[in-house]
């Protein structure tokens, strides 16, 4: 049995009419060979245009600064995403798939995308340090064909699969329901705050006959989402597991 395995002031610059540029034009008198300079002034339009240009330039800088400052506020006020609508979407998507046995590749891709959205808002960053992990969980979806037993006729497949974990003893147990009631227990070794190495120790055929597990019966499990009622995990073979809590008081045999 496989283990379920992000106000400023406006500066105005003006040009006085006394400072208008003047062009000296030489006027020749008929009575004299000397020339008299005559001053020709340019109109005031240049002053008005220059003043407007300076006003616009001086005004634009504070406005840009203000706009830059305002853009920071949404970052501070942003609220964390609510996991509930994503959970509802996930549960609705997997409901008709017989725990994954009837899922098409397109179904699997869609479920994986929704699961990744849920993982992104995981409220329990260190599940191996949380009491929420303890208890008996029912498998409601997986991509593991060995657990789904899709190679068997439907009447020979397990109707329900469970997994129990106890953090204090670092023990885990997988259980099948009718028709075979097989079980397997395992020791867990934390690799980090959310990932464990799994070493199976005993299988129980029909829940009664113990058989020692071979040494190669190992794996890893990454717990990527955890709350009071739902858990999402990913195994070392790339399989996805989604489980719901059914009995928080359950204890795994030591």
C-alpha positions in Angstrom: 0.0 0.0 0.0 1.5 3.3 -1.0 1.8 6.0 1.6 -0.5 9.0 1.0 2.6 10.0 0.4 3.4 37.3 -2.6 1.3 69.3 -1.2 3.9 71.3 -2.9 3.8 75.0 -3.7 3.7 76.0 -7.4 6.8 77.9 -8.3 6.1 80.7 -10.8 8.8 82.4 -12.9 7.8 85.6 -14.6 9.6 88.0 -17.0 9.0 91.7 -16.5 8.3 93.9 -19.5 11.4 95.9 -18.6 13.5 92.9 -19.4 12.0 92.3 -22.8 14.7 91.8 -25.4 15.1 94.8 -27.7 16.6 95.0 -31.2 18.4 98.1 -32.1 17.7 99.3 -35.6 19.8 102.1 -37.2 17.7 104.9 -38.8 19.5 107.1 -41.3 18.5 110.9 -41.2 18.4 112.8 -44.4 20.0 115.8 -42.7 22.9 114.0 -41.1 25.2 111.3 -41.9 25.0 110.1 -38.3 22.7 107.3 -37.5 20.2 107.2 -34.6 19.4 103.8 -33.0 15.7 103.1 -32.7 14.6 100.5 -30.2 12.1 97.9 -31.4 10.4 95.8 -28.7 9.0 92.3 -29.1 5.4 91.7 -28.1 4.3 90.3 -24.6 3.3 87.0 -26.0 6.7 85.5 -25.3 6.4 86.4 -21.6 3.0 84.7 -21.3 4.2 81.6 -23.1 7.3 81.4 -21.0 5.3 81.9 -17.7 2.9 79.1 -18.7 5.7 76.8 -19.5 7.4 77.3 -16.2 4.1 76.9 -14.3 3.4 73.6 -16.0 6.9 72.3 -15.4 7.0 73.3 -11.8 3.5 71.8 -11.2 4.2 68.4 -12.8 6.9 67.3 -10.5 4.9 67.4 -7.2 2.0 65.7 -8.9 4.2 62.8 -10.1 5.7 62.5 -6.6 2.2 62.4 -5.0 1.0 59.7 -7.5 4.1 57.6 -6.7 3.4 57.8 -2.9 -0.2 56.9 -3.3 0.6 53.7 -5.2 2.2 52.2 -2.1 -1.0 52.2 0.0 -2.7 49.2 -1.6 0.3 47.0 -0.8 0.0 47.8 2.9 -3.8 47.4 2.9 -3.9 44.1 1.0 -5.7 41.4 2.9 -4.7 37.7 2.8 -6.8 35.6 0.4 -9.6 33.6 2.0 -9.1 29.8 1.6 -12.8 28.9 1.8 -13.9 29.7 -1.7 -10.9 27.8 -3.1 -11.7 24.8 -0.9 -15.3 24.9 -2.0 -14.1 25.0 -5.6 -11.8 22.0 -5.0 -14.4 19.9 -3.2 -16.9 20.6 -6.0 -14.4 19.6 -8.7 -13.4 16.2 -7.1 -16.9 15.2 -5.9 -17.9 13.3 -9.1 -14.5 11.6 -9.7 -14.8 8.6 -7.3 -11.7 9.7 -5.3 -9.8 10.2 -8.6 -10.5 6.8 -10.2 -12.8 8.4 -12.9 -10.6 11.5 -13.4 -9.4 12.2 -17.0 -6.0 13.8 -17.6 -7.9 17.1 -18.0 -9.6 16.6 -14.6 -6.3 15.8 -13.0 -4.8 19.0 -14.4 -7.7 21.1 -13.2 -7.6 19.6 -9.7 -3.8 20.2 -9.5 -4.3 23.8 -10.5 -6.9 24.4 -7.8 -4.8 22.5 -5.2 -1.9 24.8 -6.0 -4.1 27.9 -5.4 -5.1 26.4 -2.1 -1.4 25.6 -1.2 -0.6 29.3 -1.8 -2.8 30.4 1.0 -1.9 27.6 3.5 -2.5 28.9 7.0 -0.3 26.3 8.7 3.3 26.9 7.6 4.8 24.3 9.9 2.3 21.4 9.9 4.7 19.0 11.7 4.5 21.3 14.7 0.7 21.6 14.6 -1.9 19.5 16.5 -4.1 19.9 13.4 -2.2 17.0 11.8 -3.2 14.5 14.5 -6.0 12.1 13.9 -7.7 10.0 11.3 -8.1 11.4 7.7 -10.3 10.0 4.9 -8.8 10.1 1.4 -11.2 12.0 -0.9 -8.9 12.3 -4.0 -5.6 11.0 -5.3 -3.7 10.5 -8.5 -2.1 7.3 -7.1 -3.2 4.4 -9.2 -1.9 1.9 -6.7 -4.2 3.3 -4.0 -7.1 3.6 -6.3 -6.5 0.1 -7.6 -7.8 1.0 -11.0 -6.3 -2.2 -12.4 -8.9 -4.2 -10.6 -12.6 -4.5 -11.3 -14.6 -2.0 -9.2 -16.2 -4.6 -7.0 -12.6 -5.6 -5.9 -11.4 -2.1 -5.1 -11.3 -0.6 -1.6 -14.4 1.5 -1.0 -12.7 3.9 1.4 -9.1 4.7 2.3 -7.9 6.3 5.6 -4.7 7.6 6.9 -3.9 8.4 10.5 -0.9 10.4 11.8 0.3 11.2 15.3 2.9 13.9 15.5 4.0 13.2 19.1 5.0 9.6 18.3 5.9 10.2 14.6 3.7 7.2 13.6 1.4 6.8 10.6 -1.1 4.2 9.5 -2.9 3.6 6.2 -6.1 1.6 6.2 -8.4 0.1 3.5 -12.1 -0.6 4.0 -14.1 -3.5 2.5 -13.4 -5.9 0.8 -9.9 -6.5 2.1 -9.3 -4.3 5.2 -5.5 -4.2 4.6 -3.4 -1.9 6.7 0.2 -0.7 7.0 2.0 1.2 9.7 5.1 3.4 9.3 7.7 5.5 11.2 8.1 9.1 10.2 11.3 11.1 10.2 10.9 14.9 9.8 13.1 16.4 7.0 11.9 19.9 7.7 8.8 21.6 9.2 6.4 20.1 6.6 8.1 17.1 5.0 8.7 13.6 6.4 10.6 10.5 5.3 8.4 7.4 5.6 9.7 4.0 6.6 7.0 1.3 6.5 7.4 -1.4 9.2 4.4 -3.8 9.1 1.6 -4.7 6.7 -1.6 -6.4 8.0 -3.5 -8.6 5.6 -7.2 -8.3 6.3 -6.2 -6.3 9.3 -5.1 -9.4 11.1 -2.1 -11.1 9.6 1.1 -9.1 10.2 3.9 -9.2 7.6 7.2 -7.3 8.0 7.6 -4.7 5.3 10.8 -4.9 3.1 13.5 -2.4 3.8 12.9 -0.8 0.4 9.4 0.2 1.4 10.2 3.9 1.9 9.1 7.2 0.6 8.6 10.9 1.5 5.5 13.0 2.1 5.2 16.8 1.8 2.2 18.4 3.6 1.4 21.4 1.5 -1.9 22.5 3.0 -3.4 22.0 6.5 -6.4 23.3 8.4 -9.0 22.0 10.8 -10.8 19.9 8.1 -8.7 19.5 5.0 -5.2 18.4 4.2 -3.3 18.4 0.9 -0.1 16.3 0.5 2.3 15.4 -2.3 4.4 12.3 -2.4 7.8 11.5 -3.7 6.4 10.0 -6.9 4.5 13.1 -7.8 1.1 12.0 -6.6 -1.4 14.3 -5.1 -3.4 13.4 -2.0 -6.4 15.3 -0.6 -7.9 14.2 2.7 -10.6 15.3 5.1 -10.5 15.0 8.9 -13.0 12.4 10.4 -11.6 11.5 13.8 -9.2 13.8 15.7 -8.9 11.4 18.7 -7.6 8.4 16.7 -4.2 7.0 17.8 -1.8 5.0 15.6 -0.5 1.8 17.2 3.1 2.2 18.3 
